[in-house]
Amino acid sequence: MAPLTNLQTRAVETLIHPYTNQVTLRETGPLVIERGEGVFIYDTDGKAYIEGMAGLWCTALGYNNEELVQAAAAQMRKLPFAHLFTAKSHDPAIELAEKLKEIAPVPISKVFFCNSGSEANDSQMKLVWYMNNALGRPDKKKIISRQKAYHGVTIASASLTGLPNNHIDFDLPIARVLHTSCPHHYRFAHEGESEEDFATRLAADLEELILREGPDTVAAFIAEPVMGAGGVIVPPNTYFPKIMAVCAKYDIYMISDEVICGFGRLGTPFGCTALGYKPHSLTVAKALSSAYLPIAGLMIPDEMYQALIIESKKIGTFGHGFTYSGHPVAAAVAIKTLEIYKRDRIFETAAARMPLFQKRLKELGEHPLVGEARGMGLVGALELAADKRKKQPFDGKKGVGAQAVRHAEAEGLIVRVIGGDIISICPPMIIALAEINELFDRLGRALDKTLDWAKREQLLAA
Ligand SMILES: Cc1ncc(COP(=O)(O)O)c(C=O)c1O
């Protein structure tokens, strides 16, 4: 292995890198990125990579959008900080909330800003508890999430997340968070079960869980439209309508976590529209500012706002908020981002490119290493399998997915391995047709090399 460069050594000696094996990192060092342009990022040797993950599913407008830079600089000069506490306000936060209300897929009364998706989902959970206290339902507090969901990493949002690595030895999940079945047909359907029957069974699972716990104790259900970090899981067509009927039956507040799927990723402004459901509340982050600055938000309905009014009458204030809730510079960048989405028809243009993206993705489903190629809009995943026919995964310890990511990097492509040997792809929304083709050409070559390696290591089922 090549000796670490100066920056790599300093990184290893100073930083905790999230979602990284802290042991192997000491040998391999991190890939140090220096700059970006369009859908490309460049490492410190000047090598170019297609950013096939839009950073962390977030840099929708790519890497050198000068208008976003100017929006931030102008706001920094005018008013670099202002807050929304204790009856203070400022124009950028007001305007951004107005714009979000305008494009919301359901009636939204107010927007509460925070800095990350985790904080936003944490706040969603607190608000649900607060609301049910305001409404005189102190026992209706449990929140149902799903196995393989990803909702963040703070204590509450990591509890909502349904992935073992976010729970093991962190002593999570906390009480009053439950997880129902994951809508992944390929992995969890019974032999011969149709997508429709699978969706019906999952809705029955949810109902059974609610009845077992007691409907008067279950407050909310939270879901991503397409599950992201859990494996880019696209539910069956009828899944959400069936699930929503169960939620409605037991008066369960529905939160759509749009942190990845919001802002055009699935071909509609919000993912819930593409998946055919109407939530009560939405969580937004990431592409809200094209990730140029951290900002996230909760878009809440009037029933939630009325609960805050009741509590303010009772307590005298709303005891929640972050120093940087609605930070003016982040808000200014988000306003500009939304303006560009509209002016440049970013969602529509991306939607026109989605068929090619999905076609090239699904073609890789034929590769001997790929068990399932799945996706929707401009997001996809390849689930690698040791035995394609039997859907048998590789031994996780062999690191086949990680090997594919390394080969992709050698080809000049950034993709990510998630949830075992699943390769995720989620490029910036501005990716051009030729760049989509180039992305999948590189990914195909990386898979071929990974296959050769896996054969040499005798990792494929005989
Ligand atoms: C669907 C979803 N919700 C919440 C989060 C957490 O966001 P953050 O990392 O900004 O806390 C993420 C992050 O990837 C996400 O994908």
The ligand as an SDF file (V2000), in Angstrom:
LIG
                    3D

 16 16  0  0  0  0  0  0  0  0999 V2000
  -33.7460   10.5710    4.5290 C   0  0  0  0  0  0  0  0  0  0  0  0
  -32.7630   11.2270    5.4460 C   0  0  0  0  0  0  0  0  0  0  0  0
  -33.1960   11.7860    6.5820 N   0  0  0  0  0  0  0  0  0  0  0  0
  -32.3610   12.3870    7.4370 C   0  0  0  0  0  0  0  0  0  0  0  0
  -31.0120   12.4330    7.1880 C   0  0  0  0  0  0  0  0  0  0  0  0
  -30.0950   13.0620    8.1790 C   0  0  0  0  0  0  0  0  0  0  0  0
  -29.6090   14.2580    7.6900 O   0  0  0  0  0  0  0  0  0  0  0  0
  -28.2580   14.8950    8.2890 P   0  0  0  0  0  0  0  0  0  0  0  0
  -27.1380   14.0170    7.9040 O   0  0  0  0  0  0  0  0  0  0  0  0
  -28.2520   16.2550    7.6230 O   0  0  0  0  0  0  0  0  0  0  0  0
  -28.4440   15.0020    9.7530 O   0  0  0  0  0  0  0  0  0  0  0  0
  -30.5120   11.8810    6.0080 C   0  0  0  0  0  0  0  0  0  0  0  0
  -29.0740   11.9210    5.7030 C   0  0  0  0  0  0  0  0  0  0  0  0
  -28.5880   11.3100    4.7820 O   0  0  0  0  0  0  0  0  0  0  0  0
  -31.4050   11.2350    5.1280 C   0  0  0  0  0  0  0  0  0  0  0  0
  -30.9650   10.6540    4.0140 O   0  0  0  0  0  0  0  0  0  0  0  0
  1  2  1  0
  2  3  1  0
  2 15  2  0
  3  4  2  0
  4  5  1  0
  5  6  1  0
  5 12  2  0
  6  7  1  0
  7  8  1  0
  8  9  2  0
  8 10  1  0
  8 11  1  0
 12 13  1  0
 12 15  1  0
 13 14  2  0
 15 16  1  0
M  END
$$$$
